[in-house]
Amino acid sequence: MPAELDNGSEGLNPFNNPAHVRPVEACADTLHATAESLVMRILPRGPLRNDGRAAFTAGACVYLPPGYVDSGLAYPVLYLLHGGGGDQADWVTYGGIQSIMDAAIAADASNAAIVLMPDGANAQWYDAFDGSVQNQRYLFDFLIPYVERHFHAIAGRDGRAIDGLSNGGYGALHFAAKRPDRFAVVGAMSSNLAALSFDGLAATQAPAFFHGSLPIDLATNLDGLDLIMNIGTECITDQTRDNCLAFQFEQIFVPANRDFSARLAAVRGPGDGVLDYREGEGAHSWNWWPLWLRDGHLPFLLARLADPRPASSPVPPTPTPRPSFRFRSVAPDFAVWDYAVSVQRDVREFLDLRDVTADGLVVRGSGSATIRTAARYAPHAPYRVSGAGPVAQLVFADDDGRLALAVDLGPSHTLEQFTPAQIAAEAAGDYWVVRTIAIAAAED
């Protein structure tokens, strides 16, 4: 990948914007007691490539609300992502995030929040197929833990929101779909939802990996999350601001946004979450994104986040899973809603979990899977597990009340999903093995 992985302090300015300011200058405040808000820069560690080089771009800008040091409060965190050609300081320099947040907090003190603006290595908001960029790992395994260790941040799902523009809009929805248990609410603006120009996703080389990183293919994972989205579809009155110069570029992303919103509407039922999808006047421009954030996204996000609370409040326990959830992934190992799954198979393809409750679940795939449940059973108690294979199993819950389920999904497939041969084989019928698993307390 290009050398910008090492230039976090200098930032990116491929369009020679005279308003660009290096992140090291734009986010130069130091942490000190003040009645004013602060914008500072942090340098958390991140993932490394196999050759030892960084698989992320160093640095993130952080907005801290007025009186942060002496308030004694813990705050929710908005993770705010930039777009292609941008850097960690974009929302500070071009987006006016400090003024937007200051005004929101002045209007209502309960709007106080931390805003974390990471760098996406030229907005490649994913883990690349070859491991050269690992921004998904960077966010989940490094940034979020760092913020919740070093700042007065509310640790837990109710204290996290994510939003972004363009490639960052893709990133916000992609990250939320990969870990819906990590965020309370999601926003996306002018989003590149078709992952256009994302060579790191290896669409031709590894089609299942590519589809496993597309929000539209992960739409069912977003149950329980409220979403707000904006995309510009009109250019009528905005003649004096930018003459709609960026309007035509915006139209490239409209079809994928419409497809995604339609898909979400089709797969969601009552109680699965709110989608506030907005089409209207707008363009792919900083003239629009701060307005959309200020007037629509920020009120929507903050209304669904926890209010600031005493920093001494007890840290909430690990979130319990939704009473019923569904999830799909092409990863061989994944975790969600306090479940951990490992799949043994010879090809890349989706494993689908449906109707996951304390009473059982439905699993679709090939090969075999080991599923470690959430802690929702009586410790050390025996449970009868039927449907996971040809013979019922007697499984004892561990010390925490978790069950380890061995699921037989038949012989592993030999064709990567989404290749022409696999599509033809699936169309012929009887392709997937589906296991409907029941879990019931067994008599001693």
N, C-alpha and C positions, 0 to 999 in steps of 0.2 A: 504494500500500500504506500501512498505518497508520504513525503517527509513531514506533512503537517501534523503527524502524530506527535512530534516533538516540540511544536511551537505554541504551546498553550499561552505563554505570556505575551506573544506578539499578535496572536489572532490571525484571522484571514480577511483579506480584502480583495478578492479576485476581480471585483467590478470597479475598483479604484474610486470608491465612494469617499469624497473629501471629508465626510462627517465621521469616518471610522476612527475609533480610538482603541489603542492597544488595551487588551484586558488588564494588563498589569498597571495601567494608568486609570482606566475607567472604573475599576473596582479596588481602589487603593486605600479605603478607610481601614483604620485599625480598630480593634475592639476596645471600647472605653465607655465609661459612663457618660451618657448624654441624653438630653431630652429629644434629640433629633434622631431620625432614622439613619442607618449606616448601610453602605454597600462595600463589602470586603471580598477578598479572594482567598480561597483555600486550596490546598494542594494534597488531596487525599491520595493514598496509594491506589493502584489499580492492577488489573490482570496483565500477565506477560505472555508473549508468544513463546513458542517452543525454543526459539533461539535466544530468549532472554530479553528481547526488546519489548518496549511498552506496546500493548494492544489497545491503547486509549490515548486521548489527548489530555495532557495534564491541566489541572485547574478547573475551578468552578467559581462563579460569582454568587454571592449570597446577599440578599436584602434582609436586614434585620429591622423590625418595627421600632418606632420611637420609644425610648425608655427601656429598651430591651434588657440592658445590663442589670438595672435595679428593680425591675418590675416584680421579680419573684414568680413570674408566670412561665408556663410552658406553652408553646404555640404550635398550631398546625403548620404543615409545610406544603407549599405548592412547588412541584417540580416542573419547571418551565423550559421547554426545549426550543432551540433555534432551528433555522432552515438551512438549505444548501448554500454553500459559500459563506456561511456565517460562523460565529464563534460564541464563546461563553458570555461575552459582553454585549451581544446584540440587543438583548431586551433592556439593557441599561442605556446603551448609547442611542439606539434608534427607537426603542419601544417606550422609553420614559417610564420604566417600571417603578422607579422610586416615587415619582410624582403621582402615578396612578394609585399605588398602595397608600401613600401618605394621605391622599384625599379620601380614600375609602375608609381608612381608620379614623380620620377626623370626623367623618359623618357618623361612624358607629364604632366604638372602641372594640366591640366583639369581632370586628373584621380583621383585627391584627393577626398577621401570619408571617412566617419566614418564607422567602421565595428562593429556591435553590436553582441556579441556572448552570447546568453542566455543559461541557464541550463535547460535541458528537463526532469529532474527527471528520470535519466537513459534513456533518449531519448524516452520518451512516449509523442510524439508530437501530442496530441489531448486532448479533454475533455473526461474523462472516463465516462462510463455509470453510475457508482455509485457516481460520483462527487469527488472521492478521488484525482484524478489528473485533473487539469483544465488549461492545457497549452495553449489551444486556447484562453480562456479568458485572461490568463496572457499576451500573446503576444498582443492581440488587445486592451484590455481594460486598461492595466497597462503599459507594456513596451513601446509600440509605443508612447502613450501620454507622458510618462516620458521622453523619449529621446528627443521628440520635444519640451518639456518645458525646459529641463535642459542643452541641448547642442545646438550648432549652426547647427541645422539640418534643411534641407529643408522639410517643412511640406507639405505633399500632395503626391499623387500617383507617380508623376514624380520624387520624391526624394526617393523612396523606391524600393529595390530589395530584394529577398530572395533566399537563396541557402543552400544546406546541403548535407551531406553524409550518406549513409546507412539509418538508421531510420530517420536521419535528411533530407535525400532526400525525403522520404515519407512526412515528416513534411512540407517541403517547398512547395510541390505540393498540399498537403492537405490544408494548410493555404491559398494558392493562390486560390484554387478552392472554398473555403468557402467565401473568400472576394476578388474577382478579382478586385474590385474597389480600393483596398488598395495598390497594387503593380504594377510597370511598367513592370517588367521582372522577370523571375523565372529560377533557375537552380537546378539540382539534379544529384547526383553522386552515383553510386552503390546502387540504391534506393530499399528499402524494400517496394515495392508498393503493395504487397499482404497483408501487415500488419501482417506478420508472427510473432507469439509470443505476439501480442498485446492483452493480456487478458482483458484489460480495455475496449475494444470495444465490448465485450459481444456478439461475433458472434453467439453463440448458443442461448443464453438467449434473445437477442434482434436483430434479423437478419436485420431489417430495419435500426436500429441505426448503425450497422456495415457497411452496404452498403452505408449509408449516410456519412460515413467517408472514403470511398475508392476513390482515385483519378480517377480510371477508370469509376466509376459510376457518377462522377462529371465532366467528360471531357468537356461537353458542356458549363460548367460554365467558362471555361478558354478562351473563345473568347476574343480577344483583347490583349492577353498576348503572348509575345514571350518567348519561352522556349529553354533551352539548357540542354541536358542530356548526361551522359557518363555511360557506363557499360562495364566491361571487359569481352571479349569473346575469347581472345587468350592469350597464354603464350608460346612465342617462343624464344625471344631474351633476356628476363629478367632473365637469369639464375644466374647472379652473385649478383643481388640485394636482392631477397628474395626467389629464387628458386621456385617461383610460389606456395609457401606454402598456400597462401590465395586465389589462383585462384579457387580451387574447391568450396570454400565457396561462392565466387562471383557468381558461376553458379546457385546457389539456386535462385537468384534474377533475372536472365536473362529472364525467361518466362514472368513474370509480367511486366517487362520493355518493352518487345516486344509487349505484348498485349495492354499496355497503348498507346504506340506510334502508333500502328495500329488503335486503337480506335480513337485517336485524328485525325489521317489522315482521317478517315472515316467520322467523324462528322463535320470537319471544311471545310469551303468554302473559296474562295478568300477574302482576307482582314481580316480573323479571327485571324491571327497571324502566326508567324514563329515557326517551330519546328526544332531545330538543334539537331538531335539524332545521337549519335556516339557510335558505337561498335568497339572494337579493342583490342589491347593488354592492359592488366591491371588486377588488383587483388584487393581484399578487404583489402586494405593496405594503410598506410600513405605514403608508397613509391610512390603511384599513385595520391592520392587526391590533394596534393599541386601542382603537375604538371598539373593536369587537370584544377585546378582553375587558376593557373598562365597563362597557355598557351591558354586556351579556354574559360573558364567561365568568368573570370574577364574582358577580352576585350569585350565579348558579352554583359555582364551586364552593364558595364560602358558606352558603346556606346549608350545604351537605357535609361540611367539615365540623369537627368538634370546635367549640369556642376555646379561647385561651383559658387555662386553668392553673391553679397553683402548681409550681414545679415540684412541690413535695408530695403531690398526689401519687398514690400507689400506681406502679406500672401495671396495666391490665394484663391478664394471663393470655396465653396463646389463643388467638381467636378460634372459637369452635366453628366447625363447618356449617355451611348452610344446611337447613333441615333436609333439603334435596338439591343436588346439583348435578351438572354434567360438565365434561371437560374432554378435550381432545388434544393430542400432541404427537409429533413425529419423533420427539426425543426418546432415546432409549431409557433414560432415567428422568423423572420429573416429580415435582411436589406441588400440591395445591390443596387449599382448605384443610391443611394438617394431615393429608394423605400423602404417602410416598409410593411411587410406582417404578418398577424396573421391568423392562421388557427384553426377552431373549428371542431374537429373530435374525434373519440373514439379510434383510433388506430394509430400506427406509420406507415407512408408511405410517399412517395415522393409527393410533390406538384410541378407541372411543370409549369413554365411560358415560353411562346414562343412568338416570334415576338412582343416584348414589344416596342412600339413606342408611340409618342404623339397621334396617331390616334386610339390606342387601343392595345389589347393584346389577347393572347390565354392562358387559364388556364385549367389545367387538374388535377383532384383529386376527393375527396369526402368530404361531409360535407359542410362547408361554409368557406369563406375567406373574410377578410377585407384587402383591398390593399390601402395604402396611397401613391399616386404617387409622383414622383419628382416635383419640382416647375417649371413646363413647360407649365402652362396655365395662362390666364389673371386673376389676383386677382379679386375675387367676381363675376366673369362672370359665366353665366349658361351654362352647357354642357349637351347634351343629351347622355346618356349612354345606349346602347342597347346590348342585348346578355348576360348580366351578370345574368339574371334570366328570368322568364316568361314574365315580364313586363318591358318596358323601364323605366329608371329613369331620373329625372332631378336633376343634381348635381351641386352645386355652388362651385367654387374654393375658397379656404380660403385666408387669407391675403397674404400668400406667393405664391399663385398660384398652390396649391396642391389640388387634388381631392381625396375624400374618396369613394372607390368603394366597394359595398357589392355584393359578388359573391356567387350565389347559386349553389352548386355542388351536390345537391341531398342528400339522406340519407348517413350518415357516414358508411363507411365499418366497418365490425366487425372482419376482419382477418388482422393481421399484415402482411405487404408486405414481400415477400420472404420466408414465411412459405410454406410448401408443399400444404396446403389447399388453400392458397391464390393464389399460382401459378396455381393450377388446376382451380380455379374459374376464373382467368383472361384469361386462355387459352380457356375457354368456350365461351368467347366473351361478348361484351357489358358490360364491367366491369367498366371502368372509365367514369366519366362525363367530357365532354370537352365543355368549354364555349368560343366562339369567340366573343369578346367584341369590339364594335366600340364606339369611343368617337368623338363627333362633337359639335362645338359651336352651342348653341341654340339661337333662336331669343328671345329678351327681351319680 
